């Protein structure tokens, strides 16, 4: 693509993997189940982009309140090559410490 992405869009975390590692629980059923597992009420209509983003942010905030430290991205785009880095296996090994690798 010819569009240049701002640096903040170059890296991201695999929140589902980190949720599973932090809480030692992998709820099936997606975002709504993760929200409910934390004792929160799922707000809004599922699969609405804004609603899903808000509920995802609530999960991340709760993880931080529960002691999780977000340090580094588990996945991203190499700015030199434009290729993605990080995969689920590599992310899982690095996330074992309770931090974002």
Secondary structure by P-SEA (a helix, b strand, c coil): cccccccccccccaaaaaaaaaccccccccaaaaaaaaccccccccccaaaaaaaaaaaaaaaaaacccccccccccccccccccccaaaaaaaacccccc
